[in-house]
Amino acid sequence: MYRIVPDAASLEQVVALPVEALSAYAEVLAVLELQPWNGRPQHEDNPGAAVRYWSFGPDGRVRSYT
């Protein structure tokens, strides 16, 4: 299991999320602790790249990068 430790800039962005996105964000964090590589690659042309993202919130409009 992984441990997620957000930095100060990330925490500021979380505070700014709309209320309706917070539960979805919490779900993303729970999944990231178990399977961080299950996110989509940042660039589809490079599926093995180290940067992944997860869409969440209303209509999947918010992205979380790992």
N, CA, C, O and CB atoms as a CASP TS submission, in Angstrom:
PFRMAT TS
TARGET T0000
AUTHOR 0000-0000-0000
METHOD Language model
MODEL 1
PARENT N/A
ATOM      1  N   MET     1       0.834  -1.167   0.000  1.00  0.00           N
ATOM      2  CA  MET     1       0.000   0.000   0.000  1.00  0.00           C
ATOM      3  C   MET     1       0.886   1.239   0.000  1.00  0.00           C
ATOM      4  O   MET     1       1.923   1.272   0.662  1.00  0.00           O
ATOM      5  CB  MET     1      -0.953  -0.007   1.204  1.00  0.00           C
ATOM      6  N   TYR     2       0.466   2.259  -0.750  1.00  0.00           N
ATOM      7  CA  TYR     2       1.199   3.503  -0.858  1.00  0.00           C
ATOM      8  C   TYR     2       0.634   4.537   0.111  1.00  0.00           C
ATOM      9  O   TYR     2      -0.516   4.447   0.541  1.00  0.00           O
ATOM     10  CB  TYR     2       1.153   4.029  -2.295  1.00  0.00           C
ATOM     11  N   ARG     3       1.452   5.500   0.438  1.00  0.00           N
ATOM     12  CA  ARG     3       1.015   6.597   1.302  1.00  0.00           C
ATOM     13  C   ARG     3       1.056   7.883   0.488  1.00  0.00           C
ATOM     14  O   ARG     3       2.071   8.187  -0.139  1.00  0.00           O
ATOM     15  CB  ARG     3       1.912   6.712   2.586  1.00  0.00           C
ATOM     16  N   ILE     4      -0.024   8.631   0.491  1.00  0.00           N
ATOM     17  CA  ILE     4      -0.102   9.867  -0.271  1.00  0.00           C
ATOM     18  C   ILE     4       0.158  11.030   0.674  1.00  0.00           C
ATOM     19  O   ILE     4      -0.521  11.189   1.688  1.00  0.00           O
ATOM     20  CB  ILE     4      -1.485  10.012  -0.975  1.00  0.00           C
ATOM     21  N   VAL     5       1.159  11.844   0.323  1.00  0.00           N
ATOM     22  CA  VAL     5       1.510  13.001   1.141  1.00  0.00           C
ATOM     23  C   VAL     5       1.475  14.230   0.228  1.00  0.00           C
ATOM     24  O   VAL     5       2.457  14.524  -0.454  1.00  0.00           O
ATOM     25  CB  VAL     5       2.930  12.824   1.825  1.00  0.00           C
ATOM     26  N   PRO     6       0.355  14.940   0.214  1.00  0.00           N
ATOM     27  CA  PRO     6       0.263  16.119  -0.659  1.00  0.00           C
ATOM     28  C   PRO     6       1.112  17.270  -0.138  1.00  0.00           C
ATOM     29  O   PRO     6       1.279  17.442   1.069  1.00  0.00           O
ATOM     30  CB  PRO     6      -1.190  16.570  -0.792  1.00  0.00           C
ATOM     31  N   ASP     7       1.642  18.051  -1.068  1.00  0.00           N
ATOM     32  CA  ASP     7       2.397  19.236  -0.668  1.00  0.00           C
ATOM     33  C   ASP     7       1.438  20.402  -0.441  1.00  0.00           C
ATOM     34  O   ASP     7       0.235  20.280  -0.677  1.00  0.00           O
ATOM     35  CB  ASP     7       3.461  19.602  -1.740  1.00  0.00           C
ATOM     36  N   ALA     8       1.971  21.521   0.014  1.00  0.00           N
ATOM     37  CA  ALA     8       1.132  22.680   0.351  1.00  0.00           C
ATOM     38  C   ALA     8       0.345  23.184  -0.857  1.00  0.00           C
ATOM     39  O   ALA     8      -0.824  23.546  -0.723  1.00  0.00           O
ATOM     40  CB  ALA     8       1.996  23.812   0.911  1.00  0.00           C
ATOM     41  N   ALA     9       0.965  23.212  -2.026  1.00  0.00           N
ATOM     42  CA  ALA     9       0.266  23.687  -3.227  1.00  0.00           C
ATOM     43  C   ALA     9      -0.912  22.780  -3.567  1.00  0.00           C
ATOM     44  O   ALA     9      -1.972  23.259  -3.969  1.00  0.00           O
ATOM     45  CB  ALA     9       1.235  23.761  -4.421  1.00  0.00           C
ATOM     46  N   SER    10      -0.728  21.476  -3.409  1.00  0.00           N
ATOM     47  CA  SER    10      -1.820  20.534  -3.674  1.00  0.00           C
ATOM     48  C   SER    10      -2.964  20.733  -2.699  1.00  0.00           C
ATOM     49  O   SER    10      -4.131  20.696  -3.087  1.00  0.00           O
ATOM     50  CB  SER    10      -1.317  19.095  -3.597  1.00  0.00           C
ATOM     51  N   LEU    11      -2.633  20.943  -1.435  1.00  0.00           N
ATOM     52  CA  LEU    11      -3.673  21.147  -0.424  1.00  0.00           C
ATOM     53  C   LEU    11      -4.482  22.413  -0.704  1.00  0.00           C
ATOM     54  O   LEU    11      -5.691  22.440  -0.478  1.00  0.00           O
ATOM     55  CB  LEU    11      -3.049  21.224   0.972  1.00  0.00           C
ATOM     56  N   GLU    12      -3.820  23.458  -1.193  1.00  0.00           N
ATOM     57  CA  GLU    12      -4.537  24.680  -1.562  1.00  0.00           C
ATOM     58  C   GLU    12      -5.539  24.408  -2.681  1.00  0.00           C
ATOM     59  O   GLU    12      -6.637  24.963  -2.685  1.00  0.00           O
ATOM     60  CB  GLU    12      -3.549  25.772  -1.993  1.00  0.00           C
ATOM     61  N   GLN    13      -5.158  23.557  -3.625  1.00  0.00           N
ATOM     62  CA  GLN    13      -6.046  23.227  -4.732  1.00  0.00           C
ATOM     63  C   GLN    13      -7.212  22.369  -4.257  1.00  0.00           C
ATOM     64  O   GLN    13      -8.334  22.530  -4.738  1.00  0.00           O
ATOM     65  CB  GLN    13      -5.275  22.505  -5.839  1.00  0.00           C
ATOM     66  N   VAL    14      -6.963  21.469  -3.328  1.00  0.00           N
ATOM     67  CA  VAL    14      -8.038  20.637  -2.786  1.00  0.00           C
ATOM     68  C   VAL    14      -9.063  21.511  -2.070  1.00  0.00           C
ATOM     69  O   VAL    14     -10.267  21.303  -2.220  1.00  0.00           O
ATOM     70  CB  VAL    14      -7.472  19.567  -1.820  1.00  0.00           C
ATOM     71  N   VAL    15      -8.598  22.477  -1.301  1.00  0.00           N
ATOM     72  CA  VAL    15      -9.501  23.382  -0.597  1.00  0.00           C
ATOM     73  C   VAL    15     -10.384  24.145  -1.592  1.00  0.00           C
ATOM     74  O   VAL    15     -11.524  24.487  -1.278  1.00  0.00           O
ATOM     75  CB  VAL    15      -8.700  24.370   0.276  1.00  0.00           C
ATOM     76  N   ALA    16      -9.857  24.408  -2.781  1.00  0.00           N
ATOM     77  CA  ALA    16     -10.601  25.170  -3.788  1.00  0.00           C
ATOM     78  C   ALA    16     -11.566  24.316  -4.607  1.00  0.00           C
ATOM     79  O   ALA    16     -12.337  24.856  -5.400  1.00  0.00           O
ATOM     80  CB  ALA    16      -9.636  25.852  -4.716  1.00  0.00           C
ATOM     81  N   LEU    17     -11.541  22.993  -4.430  1.00  0.00           N
ATOM     82  CA  LEU    17     -12.444  22.127  -5.191  1.00  0.00           C
ATOM     83  C   LEU    17     -13.895  22.408  -4.807  1.00  0.00           C
ATOM     84  O   LEU    17     -14.186  22.766  -3.665  1.00  0.00           O
ATOM     85  CB  LEU    17     -12.104  20.638  -4.950  1.00  0.00           C
ATOM     86  N   PRO    18     -14.801  22.243  -5.769  1.00  0.00           N
ATOM     87  CA  PRO    18     -16.217  22.373  -5.412  1.00  0.00           C
ATOM     88  C   PRO    18     -16.617  21.251  -4.459  1.00  0.00           C
ATOM     89  O   PRO    18     -16.082  20.145  -4.531  1.00  0.00           O
ATOM     90  CB  PRO    18     -17.110  22.350  -6.680  1.00  0.00           C
ATOM     91  N   VAL    19     -17.543  21.538  -3.584  1.00  0.00           N
ATOM     92  CA  VAL    19     -17.975  20.581  -2.569  1.00  0.00           C
ATOM     93  C   VAL    19     -18.395  19.258  -3.206  1.00  0.00           C
ATOM     94  O   VAL    19     -18.097  18.194  -2.662  1.00  0.00           O
ATOM     95  CB  VAL    19     -19.130  21.161  -1.746  1.00  0.00           C
ATOM     96  N   GLU    20     -19.079  19.304  -4.343  1.00  0.00           N
ATOM     97  CA  GLU    20     -19.562  18.076  -4.973  1.00  0.00           C
ATOM     98  C   GLU    20     -18.429  17.204  -5.520  1.00  0.00           C
ATOM     99  O   GLU    20     -18.667  16.050  -5.876  1.00  0.00           O
ATOM    100  CB  GLU    20     -20.521  18.419  -6.093  1.00  0.00           C
ATOM    101  N   ALA    21     -17.209  17.727  -5.593  1.00  0.00           N
ATOM    102  CA  ALA    21     -16.073  16.934  -6.077  1.00  0.00           C
ATOM    103  C   ALA    21     -15.297  16.269  -4.945  1.00  0.00           C
ATOM    104  O   ALA    21     -14.478  15.388  -5.207  1.00  0.00           O
ATOM    105  CB  ALA    21     -15.136  17.812  -6.882  1.00  0.00           C
ATOM    106  N   LEU    22     -15.529  16.660  -3.704  1.00  0.00           N
ATOM    107  CA  LEU    22     -14.706  16.175  -2.603  1.00  0.00           C
ATOM    108  C   LEU    22     -14.835  14.680  -2.332  1.00  0.00           C
ATOM    109  O   LEU    22     -13.829  14.023  -2.063  1.00  0.00           O
ATOM    110  CB  LEU    22     -15.052  16.921  -1.370  1.00  0.00           C
ATOM    111  N   SER    23     -16.025  14.135  -2.394  1.00  0.00           N
ATOM    112  CA  SER    23     -16.158  12.691  -2.146  1.00  0.00           C
ATOM    113  C   SER    23     -15.502  11.892  -3.270  1.00  0.00           C
ATOM    114  O   SER    23     -14.888  10.855  -3.019  1.00  0.00           O
ATOM    115  CB  SER    23     -17.650  12.295  -2.012  1.00  0.00           C
ATOM    116  N   ALA    24     -15.627  12.369  -4.500  1.00  0.00           N
ATOM    117  CA  ALA    24     -14.968  11.686  -5.619  1.00  0.00           C
ATOM    118  C   ALA    24     -13.453  11.773  -5.477  1.00  0.00           C
ATOM    119  O   ALA    24     -12.745  10.815  -5.785  1.00  0.00           O
ATOM    120  CB  ALA    24     -15.413  12.293  -6.968  1.00  0.00           C
ATOM    121  N   TYR    25     -12.952  12.919  -5.010  1.00  0.00           N
ATOM    122  CA  TYR    25     -11.519  13.075  -4.775  1.00  0.00           C
ATOM    123  C   TYR    25     -11.039  12.097  -3.705  1.00  0.00           C
ATOM    124  O   TYR    25      -9.978  11.490  -3.849  1.00  0.00           O
ATOM    125  CB  TYR    25     -11.197  14.520  -4.359  1.00  0.00           C
ATOM    126  N   ALA    26     -11.805  11.946  -2.648  1.00  0.00           N
ATOM    127  CA  ALA    26     -11.449  10.998  -1.589  1.00  0.00           C
ATOM    128  C   ALA    26     -11.399   9.569  -2.134  1.00  0.00           C
ATOM    129  O   ALA    26     -10.534   8.786  -1.739  1.00  0.00           O
ATOM    130  CB  ALA    26     -12.457  11.088  -0.424  1.00  0.00           C
ATOM    131  N   GLU    27     -12.306   9.230  -3.025  1.00  0.00           N
ATOM    132  CA  GLU    27     -12.302   7.897  -3.642  1.00  0.00           C
ATOM    133  C   GLU    27     -11.058   7.701  -4.494  1.00  0.00           C
ATOM    134  O   GLU    27     -10.461   6.624  -4.476  1.00  0.00           O
ATOM    135  CB  GLU    27     -13.565   7.691  -4.498  1.00  0.00           C
ATOM    136  N   VAL    28     -10.659   8.723  -5.239  1.00  0.00           N
ATOM    137  CA  VAL    28      -9.442   8.631  -6.049  1.00  0.00           C
ATOM    138  C   VAL    28      -8.235   8.395  -5.152  1.00  0.00           C
ATOM    139  O   VAL    28      -7.381   7.567  -5.467  1.00  0.00           O
ATOM    140  CB  VAL    28      -9.243   9.912  -6.892  1.00  0.00           C
ATOM    141  N   LEU    29      -8.156   9.110  -4.045  1.00  0.00           N
ATOM    142  CA  LEU    29      -7.028   8.919  -3.118  1.00  0.00           C
ATOM    143  C   LEU    29      -6.988   7.492  -2.586  1.00  0.00           C
ATOM    144  O   LEU    29      -5.915   6.900  -2.466  1.00  0.00           O
ATOM    145  CB  LEU    29      -7.121   9.910  -1.945  1.00  0.00           C
ATOM    146  N   ALA    30      -8.151   6.941  -2.270  1.00  0.00           N
ATOM    147  CA  ALA    30      -8.204   5.565  -1.754  1.00  0.00           C
ATOM    148  C   ALA    30      -7.684   4.574  -2.792  1.00  0.00           C
ATOM    149  O   ALA    30      -6.958   3.641  -2.450  1.00  0.00           O
ATOM    150  CB  ALA    30      -9.645   5.194  -1.347  1.00  0.00           C
ATOM    151  N   VAL    31      -8.046   4.770  -4.044  1.00  0.00           N
ATOM    152  CA  VAL    31      -7.571   3.877  -5.103  1.00  0.00           C
ATOM    153  C   VAL    31      -6.078   4.073  -5.335  1.00  0.00           C
ATOM    154  O   VAL    31      -5.346   3.103  -5.528  1.00  0.00           O
ATOM    155  CB  VAL    31      -8.350   4.119  -6.409  1.00  0.00           C
ATOM    156  N   LEU    32      -5.623   5.326  -5.317  1.00  0.00           N
ATOM    157  CA  LEU    32      -4.199   5.599  -5.523  1.00  0.00           C
ATOM    158  C   LEU    32      -3.327   4.927  -4.478  1.00  0.00           C
ATOM    159  O   LEU    32      -2.208   4.510  -4.776  1.00  0.00           O
ATOM    160  CB  LEU    32      -3.947   7.091  -5.508  1.00  0.00           C
ATOM    161  N   GLU    33      -3.827   4.820  -3.263  1.00  0.00           N
ATOM    162  CA  GLU    33      -3.051   4.155  -2.213  1.00  0.00           C
ATOM    163  C   GLU    33      -2.828   2.688  -2.534  1.00  0.00           C
ATOM    164  O   GLU    33      -1.853   2.095  -2.072  1.00  0.00           O
ATOM    165  CB  GLU    33      -3.753   4.290  -0.866  1.00  0.00           C
ATOM    166  N   LEU    34      -3.711   2.099  -3.312  1.00  0.00           N
ATOM    167  CA  LEU    34      -3.594   0.679  -3.649  1.00  0.00           C
ATOM    168  C   LEU    34      -3.004   0.434  -5.037  1.00  0.00           C
ATOM    169  O   LEU    34      -2.158  -0.444  -5.202  1.00  0.00           O
ATOM    170  CB  LEU    34      -4.946   0.026  -3.562  1.00  0.00           C
ATOM    171  N   GLN    35      -3.441   1.197  -6.028  1.00  0.00           N
ATOM    172  CA  GLN    35      -3.044   0.953  -7.417  1.00  0.00           C
ATOM    173  C   GLN    35      -2.742   2.254  -8.166  1.00  0.00           C
ATOM    174  O   GLN    35      -3.517   2.627  -9.047  1.00  0.00           O
ATOM    175  CB  GLN    35      -4.141   0.182  -8.143  1.00  0.00           C
ATOM    176  N   PRO    36      -1.664   2.950  -7.859  1.00  0.00           N
ATOM    177  CA  PRO    36      -1.400   4.238  -8.507  1.00  0.00           C
ATOM    178  C   PRO    36      -1.193   4.145 -10.013  1.00  0.00           C
ATOM    179  O   PRO    36      -1.400   5.131 -10.720  1.00  0.00           O
ATOM    180  CB  PRO    36      -0.197   4.867  -7.890  1.00  0.00           C
ATOM    181  N   TRP    37      -0.791   2.986 -10.519  1.00  0.00           N
ATOM    182  CA  TRP    37      -0.516   2.868 -11.952  1.00  0.00           C
ATOM    183  C   TRP    37      -1.754   2.552 -12.772  1.00  0.00           C
ATOM    184  O   TRP    37      -1.656   2.380 -13.987  1.00  0.00           O
ATOM    185  CB  TRP    37       0.516   1.807 -12.188  1.00  0.00           C
ATOM    186  N   ASN    38      -2.916   2.472 -12.138  1.00  0.00           N
ATOM    187  CA  ASN    38      -4.139   2.204 -12.897  1.00  0.00           C
ATOM    188  C   ASN    38      -4.701   3.450 -13.569  1.00  0.00           C
ATOM    189  O   ASN    38      -5.662   3.347 -14.331  1.00  0.00           O
ATOM    190  CB  ASN    38      -5.186   1.607 -11.990  1.00  0.00           C
ATOM    191  N   GLY    39      -4.137   4.614 -13.311  1.00  0.00           N
ATOM    192  CA  GLY    39      -4.588   5.834 -13.968  1.00  0.00           C
ATOM    193  C   GLY    39      -4.249   5.809 -15.448  1.00  0.00           C
ATOM    194  O   GLY    39      -3.488   4.960 -15.912  1.00  0.00           O
ATOM    195  N   ARG    40      -4.817   6.742 -16.172  1.00  0.00           N
ATOM    196  CA  ARG    40      -4.525   6.857 -17.609  1.00  0.00           C
ATOM    197  C   ARG    40      -3.205   7.583 -17.794  1.00  0.00           C
ATOM    198  O   ARG    40      -2.879   8.475 -17.011  1.00  0.00           O
ATOM    199  CB  ARG    40      -5.669   7.603 -18.359  1.00  0.00           C
ATOM    200  N   PRO    41      -2.428   7.214 -18.830  1.00  0.00           N
ATOM    201  CA  PRO    41      -1.174   7.933 -19.070  1.00  0.00           C
ATOM    202  C   PRO    41      -1.459   9.379 -19.479  1.00  0.00           C
ATOM    203  O   PRO    41      -2.454   9.654 -20.150  1.00  0.00           O
ATOM    204  CB  PRO    41      -0.337   7.222 -20.161  1.00  0.00           C
ATOM    205  N   GLN    42      -0.586  10.297 -19.074  1.00  0.00           N
ATOM    206  CA  GLN    42      -0.776  11.698 -19.410  1.00  0.00           C
ATOM    207  C   GLN    42      -0.783  11.882 -20.925  1.00  0.00           C
ATOM    208  O   GLN    42      -1.552  12.689 -21.448  1.00  0.00           O
ATOM    209  CB  GLN    42       0.321  12.560 -18.768  1.00  0.00           C
ATOM    210  N   HIS    43       0.058  11.148 -21.623  1.00  0.00           N
ATOM    211  CA  HIS    43       0.126  11.199 -23.086  1.00  0.00           C
ATOM    212  C   HIS    43      -0.179   9.809 -23.636  1.00  0.00           C
ATOM    213  O   HIS    43       0.555   8.856 -23.371  1.00  0.00           O
ATOM    214  CB  HIS    43       1.532  11.699 -23.575  1.00  0.00           C
ATOM    215  N   GLU    44      -1.242   9.699 -24.388  1.00  0.00           N
ATOM    216  CA  GLU    44      -1.657   8.400 -24.947  1.00  0.00           C
ATOM    217  C   GLU    44      -0.578   7.781 -25.829  1.00  0.00           C
ATOM    218  O   GLU    44      -0.517   6.558 -25.962  1.00  0.00           O
ATOM    219  CB  GLU    44      -2.943   8.561 -25.753  1.00  0.00           C
ATOM    220  N   ASP    45       0.279   8.613 -26.438  1.00  0.00           N
ATOM    221  CA  ASP    45       1.350   8.100 -27.297  1.00  0.00           C
ATOM    222  C   ASP    45       2.474   7.448 -26.500  1.00  0.00           C
ATOM    223  O   ASP    45       3.340   6.788 -27.075  1.00  0.00           O
ATOM    224  CB  ASP    45       1.916   9.220 -28.146  1.00  0.00           C
ATOM    225  N   ASN    46       2.468   7.628 -25.181  1.00  0.00           N
ATOM    226  CA  ASN    46       3.502   7.060 -24.327  1.00  0.00           C
ATOM    227  C   ASN    46       2.836   6.366 -23.133  1.00  0.00           C
ATOM    228  O   ASN    46       2.897   6.867 -22.010  1.00  0.00           O
ATOM    229  CB  ASN    46       4.500   8.164 -23.849  1.00  0.00           C
ATOM    230  N   PRO    47       2.202   5.213 -23.375  1.00  0.00           N
ATOM    231  CA  PRO    47       1.432   4.557 -22.312  1.00  0.00           C
ATOM    232  C   PRO    47       2.268   4.059 -21.139  1.00  0.00           C
ATOM    233  O   PRO    47       1.713   3.787 -20.074  1.00  0.00           O
ATOM    234  CB  PRO    47       0.683   3.410 -22.885  1.00  0.00           C
ATOM    235  N   GLY    48       3.564   3.933 -21.297  1.00  0.00           N
ATOM    236  CA  GLY    48       4.413   3.463 -20.209  1.00  0.00           C
ATOM    237  C   GLY    48       5.032   4.582 -19.387  1.00  0.00           C
ATOM    238  O   GLY    48       5.850   4.320 -18.505  1.00  0.00           O
ATOM    239  N   ALA    49       4.656   5.820 -19.661  1.00  0.00           N
ATOM    240  CA  ALA    49       5.252   6.965 -18.967  1.00  0.00           C
ATOM    241  C   ALA    49       4.911   6.946 -17.480  1.00  0.00           C
ATOM    242  O   ALA    49       3.954   6.300 -17.055  1.00  0.00           O
ATOM    243  CB  ALA    49       4.776   8.279 -19.597  1.00  0.00           C
ATOM    244  N   ALA    50       5.704   7.660 -16.707  1.00  0.00           N
ATOM    245  CA  ALA    50       5.545   7.652 -15.250  1.00  0.00           C
ATOM    246  C   ALA    50       4.400   8.529 -14.758  1.00  0.00           C
ATOM    247  O   ALA    50       3.943   8.341 -13.631  1.00  0.00           O
ATOM    248  CB  ALA    50       6.821   8.100 -14.602  1.00  0.00           C
ATOM    249  N   VAL    51       3.919   9.477 -15.556  1.00  0.00           N
ATOM    250  CA  VAL    51       2.862  10.378 -15.102  1.00  0.00           C
ATOM    251  C   VAL    51       1.499   9.831 -15.524  1.00  0.00           C
ATOM    252  O   VAL    51       1.261   9.572 -16.704  1.00  0.00           O
ATOM    253  CB  VAL    51       3.075  11.806 -15.668  1.00  0.00           C
ATOM    254  N   ARG    52       0.613   9.661 -14.549  1.00  0.00           N
ATOM    255  CA  ARG    52      -0.746   9.154 -14.776  1.00  0.00           C
ATOM    256  C   ARG    52      -1.742  10.181 -14.278  1.00  0.00           C
ATOM    257  O   ARG    52      -1.404  11.037 -13.460  1.00  0.00           O
ATOM    258  CB  ARG    52      -0.968   7.784 -14.066  1.00  0.00           C
ATOM    259  N   TYR    53      -2.973  10.100 -14.771  1.00  0.00           N
ATOM    260  CA  TYR    53      -3.999  10.980 -14.240  1.00  0.00           C
ATOM    261  C   TYR    53      -5.287  10.225 -14.013  1.00  0.00           C
ATOM    262  O   TYR    53      -5.539   9.185 -14.623  1.00  0.00           O
ATOM    263  CB  TYR    53      -4.235  12.152 -15.172  1.00  0.00           C
ATOM    264  N   TRP    54      -6.081  10.760 -13.140  1.00  0.00           N
ATOM    265  CA  TRP    54      -7.400  10.225 -12.797  1.00  0.00           C
ATOM    266  C   TRP    54      -8.396  11.363 -12.932  1.00  0.00           C
ATOM    267  O   TRP    54      -8.186  12.436 -12.366  1.00  0.00           O
ATOM    268  CB  TRP    54      -7.426   9.609 -11.343  1.00  0.00           C
ATOM    269  N   SER    55      -9.464  11.150 -13.663  1.00  0.00           N
ATOM    270  CA  SER    55     -10.531  12.139 -13.753  1.00  0.00           C
ATOM    271  C   SER    55     -11.570  11.821 -12.690  1.00  0.00           C
ATOM    272  O   SER    55     -11.860  10.655 -12.423  1.00  0.00           O
ATOM    273  CB  SER    55     -11.171  12.157 -15.174  1.00  0.00           C
ATOM    274  N   PHE    56     -12.131  12.868 -12.081  1.00  0.00           N
ATOM    275  CA  PHE    56     -13.137  12.656 -11.049  1.00  0.00           C
ATOM    276  C   PHE    56     -14.027  13.879 -10.963  1.00  0.00           C
ATOM    277  O   PHE    56     -13.807  14.873 -11.656  1.00  0.00           O
ATOM    278  CB  PHE    56     -12.481  12.358  -9.683  1.00  0.00           C
ATOM    279  N   GLY    57     -15.010  13.802 -10.127  1.00  0.00           N
ATOM    280  CA  GLY    57     -15.927  14.913  -9.916  1.00  0.00           C
ATOM    281  C   GLY    57     -17.034  14.935 -10.946  1.00  0.00           C
ATOM    282  O   GLY    57     -17.154  14.008 -11.748  1.00  0.00           O
ATOM    283  N   PRO    58     -17.848  15.983 -10.936  1.00  0.00           N
ATOM    284  CA  PRO    58     -18.961  16.073 -11.877  1.00  0.00           C
ATOM    285  C   PRO    58     -18.472  15.975 -13.321  1.00  0.00           C
ATOM    286  O   PRO    58     -17.635  16.764 -13.762  1.00  0.00           O
ATOM    287  CB  PRO    58     -19.728  17.382 -11.668  1.00  0.00           C
ATOM    288  N   ASP    59     -18.992  15.020 -14.030  1.00  0.00           N
ATOM    289  CA  ASP    59     -18.646  14.803 -15.449  1.00  0.00           C
ATOM    290  C   ASP    59     -17.167  14.551 -15.683  1.00  0.00           C
ATOM    291  O   ASP    59     -16.692  14.733 -16.804  1.00  0.00           O
ATOM    292  CB  ASP    59     -19.071  15.993 -16.264  1.00  0.00           C
ATOM    293  N   GLY    60     -16.422  14.139 -14.668  1.00  0.00           N
ATOM    294  CA  GLY    60     -14.997  13.846 -14.838  1.00  0.00           C
ATOM    295  C   GLY    60     -14.178  15.049 -15.247  1.00  0.00           C
ATOM    296  O   GLY    60     -13.195  14.908 -15.975  1.00  0.00           O
ATOM    297  N   ARG    61     -14.563  16.232 -14.795  1.00  0.00           N
ATOM    298  CA  ARG    61     -13.906  17.464 -15.220  1.00  0.00           C
ATOM    299  C   ARG    61     -12.624  17.779 -14.484  1.00  0.00           C
ATOM    300  O   ARG    61     -11.837  18.603 -14.949  1.00  0.00           O
ATOM    301  CB  ARG    61     -14.833  18.594 -15.059  1.00  0.00           C
ATOM    302  N   VAL    62     -12.392  17.143 -13.343  1.00  0.00           N
ATOM    303  CA  VAL    62     -11.196  17.435 -12.542  1.00  0.00           C
ATOM    304  C   VAL    62     -10.218  16.288 -12.716  1.00  0.00           C
ATOM    305  O   VAL    62     -10.621  15.125 -12.752  1.00  0.00           O
ATOM    306  CB  VAL    62     -11.552  17.644 -11.028  1.00  0.00           C
ATOM    307  N   ARG    63      -8.930  16.607 -12.823  1.00  0.00           N
ATOM    308  CA  ARG    63      -7.904  15.571 -12.972  1.00  0.00           C
ATOM    309  C   ARG    63      -6.923  15.623 -11.817  1.00  0.00           C
ATOM    310  O   ARG    63      -6.530  16.693 -11.353  1.00  0.00           O
ATOM    311  CB  ARG    63      -7.160  15.729 -14.304  1.00  0.00           C
ATOM    312  N   SER    64      -6.541  14.440 -11.368  1.00  0.00           N
ATOM    313  CA  SER    64      -5.512  14.299 -10.355  1.00  0.00           C
ATOM    314  C   SER    64      -4.335  13.579 -10.994  1.00  0.00           C
ATOM    315  O   SER    64      -4.513  12.506 -11.570  1.00  0.00           O
ATOM    316  CB  SER    64      -6.042  13.532  -9.100  1.00  0.00           C
ATOM    317  N   TYR    65      -3.143  14.142 -10.904  1.00  0.00           N
ATOM    318  CA  TYR    65      -1.963  13.544 -11.518  1.00  0.00           C
ATOM    319  C   TYR    65      -1.111  12.832 -10.480  1.00  0.00           C
ATOM    320  O   TYR    65      -0.974  13.283  -9.343  1.00  0.00           O
ATOM    321  CB  TYR    65      -1.137  14.607 -12.235  1.00  0.00           C
ATOM    322  N   THR    66      -0.537  11.699 -10.904  1.00  0.00           N
ATOM    323  CA  THR    66       0.373  10.959 -10.029  1.00  0.00           C
ATOM    324  C   THR    66       1.701  10.778 -10.739  1.00  0.00           C
ATOM    325  O   THR    66       2.622  10.178 -10.184  1.00  0.00           O
ATOM    326  CB  THR    66      -0.227   9.583  -9.626  1.00  0.00           C
TER
END
